[in-house]
Amino acid sequence: MADFVEADNAEAIIIRIEHKSRKIESLLKQYKPVEALKTALEGSPPKTKDERCKSANWIVVHRAIMAIKDVDSLFSSLDPEYYDVLMK
């Protein structure tokens, strides 16, 4: 039974990540890469064991990071709460 719950939860997480991905693409088109990264990091699924969820979330975060030209200044402008999410 726990496998079904995890699978259902994983599907819900994937759907949220897909929605978040569309929002991030919109922010990147508006030349708002810092907002895109913050959006990518918010609501990240740190406790899921599903590799699909982890991978999908990493792709979204990576896309936002790669759009940022000055990563050093980005990190100084981020709230410390995002550091933990980035490290995971």
C-alpha positions as CSV (number, residue, x, y, z in Angstrom):
1,M,0.0,0.0,0.0
2,A,2.8,2.4,0.8
3,D,4.2,2.0,-2.7
4,F,0.9,3.2,-4.2
5,V,0.9,6.3,-1.9
6,E,4.5,7.1,-2.9
7,A,3.7,6.6,-6.6
8,D,0.6,8.9,-6.3
9,N,2.6,11.4,-4.4
10,A,5.4,11.3,-6.9
11,E,3.0,12.0,-9.8
12,A,1.6,15.0,-7.9
13,I,5.1,16.3,-7.3
14,I,6.0,15.8,-11.0
15,I,2.9,17.8,-12.0
16,R,3.9,20.6,-9.6
17,I,7.4,20.6,-11.1
18,E,6.0,20.8,-14.6
19,H,3.9,23.8,-13.6
20,K,6.9,25.4,-11.9
21,S,9.0,24.8,-15.1
22,R,6.5,26.8,-17.2
23,K,6.5,29.6,-14.7
24,I,10.3,29.6,-14.7
25,E,10.5,29.7,-18.5
26,S,8.1,32.7,-18.4
27,L,10.3,34.5,-15.9
28,L,13.5,33.8,-18.0
29,K,11.8,35.3,-21.1
30,Q,11.1,38.4,-19.0
31,Y,14.8,38.6,-18.1
32,K,14.2,37.8,-14.4
33,P,16.7,35.0,-13.8
34,V,17.0,35.6,-10.0
35,E,13.2,35.3,-9.6
36,A,13.3,32.2,-11.8
37,L,15.9,30.6,-9.5
38,K,13.9,31.5,-6.4
39,T,10.8,30.0,-8.0
40,A,12.8,26.9,-8.9
41,L,14.0,26.5,-5.3
42,E,10.7,27.1,-3.6
43,G,8.7,24.0,-2.9
44,S,11.5,21.7,-3.8
45,P,10.8,18.1,-2.8
46,P,13.7,17.4,-0.5
47,K,12.2,14.4,1.3
48,T,10.9,12.4,-1.7
49,K,12.7,9.2,-2.5
50,D,11.5,9.1,-6.0
51,E,14.4,9.7,-8.4
52,R,12.1,11.0,-11.1
53,C,11.1,13.8,-8.8
54,K,14.6,14.6,-7.8
55,S,15.8,14.6,-11.4
56,A,12.9,16.7,-12.7
57,N,13.4,19.3,-10.0
58,W,17.2,19.4,-10.6
59,I,16.6,20.1,-14.3
60,V,14.3,23.0,-13.4
61,V,16.9,24.4,-10.9
62,H,19.8,23.9,-13.3
63,R,17.9,25.7,-16.1
64,A,17.4,28.7,-13.9
65,I,21.0,28.7,-12.7
66,M,22.4,28.5,-16.2
67,A,20.5,31.6,-17.2
68,I,22.3,33.7,-14.6
69,K,25.5,35.4,-15.8
70,D,26.9,36.6,-12.5
71,V,26.4,33.7,-10.1
72,D,28.6,35.2,-7.4
73,S,26.4,38.2,-7.0
74,L,23.3,36.0,-7.2
75,F,24.4,34.1,-4.1
76,S,25.0,37.3,-2.2
77,S,21.4,38.4,-3.0
78,L,19.7,35.1,-2.1
79,D,18.2,34.5,1.3
80,P,20.1,32.0,3.3
81,E,17.1,29.7,3.4
82,Y,17.8,28.9,-0.3
83,Y,21.3,27.7,0.4
84,D,20.2,24.4,2.0
85,V,17.9,23.7,-0.9
86,L,20.7,24.3,-3.4
87,M,23.0,22.0,-1.5
88,K,20.5,19.2,-1.6
